[in-house]
Amino acid sequence: ESEEYALLDVKPVSPLRAVSQFYNPVANSDDTAMVFASENNILLGFAGLLPDRLNDDETPVSSNSGWWVKPGSSHLALPIFLQALKKCNQRMFFTDCSAQTKSILEKTGLFGFLPPITGERYFLRFCFSQVMSRKGAYEIVTDTLGIFDFVMNSVFSLRMKWFLTHKKLKNVSIHAVPVIDDELSEFILEHSGDNFLKQTGQKLNWIMLHSWLTTNKSTAGIRYPFSYRVEKYTQKILLVKKQSEICGVLLLTIRDGMASFPYIFYRKEFLGEIALQIRIYLEKMKVESVVVFNQPLRKAMG
C-alpha cells in the first residue's frame, strides 16, 4: 500500500503474494522477501525469496519465488540475484527453473544440482477443444471438437463409472476437509520423513488460506510479470481413510482443468487404495488431466 509500490510501472510482487508472504508461518519478521531495483518509478528487476525450513534440523532456507529483469536491463540480473543470495545467507534453492536460468546458476558455481524428477501427465477426459482454443484455433474448429469431446466424454464417463464401481474398495473413502486439524497435523509430521523441507499442517493451512492465484475478474489489474489471475482455480485438502484409519492426506490443485498434487503424505501400505480413490475423486470433478511427480504414486496409478 506504499506510494513507492503504487508509482512503480511494473510491480515486483502481486498483492496476493505480498499478503501470503506476511502470513508465512515459518518466516521471521526480519527475513528478506525481495530484492529489487528501480529508477524514476521504472522497475528494472527483482528477485523474490520465500523463507522455509529444512526437514532434518529446521535450518532456515529460502526458495526463489521469482527472478525478472526489464528487457534491456539484463546486466542487472546477476547483481540483483547475488544480493538476494546474500540476504538469505546463501541458503537458496530452486524447485524448478528454465534451461536459461539453470545455465546461469551453473556458471556461478554456487549451486549443486540433483537429478531431475520427471512427472507424468494422465489425461482423464477428451479435451481437444480446450487445447486447440489455447493455441488460437478458429472458433468453428473448437466448436466441432467440442461436440466430439462431449460425445466421447459421455461414453468414457459411463465406462469409468462401471469400472470404478466394480473396483471401488469397501470401507475406503476420500473427501475434502476444510482445514488440517491436530490429528492430521500429527499424521503429516509422521509421514514427511522423505521431504527436503519441513512439512506441517500449519503450512498446508497457510497455503489454503493465502493462495497466490485468484479467479476474481474484478481484481484491479496490475502489470506483473507472473500470473496471478486465472479462469478456474481450486485447491482442496483431501483425506483418504479406511474405516477410521487415516491412509493419506493430499493437497490437490486444479488450474484450468489440470490437476496436480503438490503435497502428499501417506502410509505406504495403502498407496494402491489411495491411487484408486484419487481416480474416483478426479472423475467426479471432471478434471481434464493430472500431473504426478511422486514416483511411488506414479507406479500405483499406472
Secondary structure, DSSP 8 states (H G I E B T S, - for coil): --HHHHH-SS-SS-HHHHHHHHT-TT--TT---EEEEEETTEEEEEEEEEEEEBTTT--EEEEEEEEEE-TT-GGGHHHHHHHHHHHTTT-EE-S---HHHHHHHHHHT----------EEEE-S--HHHHHHHTT--HHHHHHHHHHHHHHHHHHHHHHHHHHHHH--TTEEEEEESS--HHHHHHHHHT-TT-SB---HHHHHHHHHS-S-B--TTS-----SS--B-S-EEEEEEEEEETTEEEEEEEEEEETTEEEEEEEEE-GGGHHHHHHHHHHHHHHTT-SEEEE--HHHHHHH-
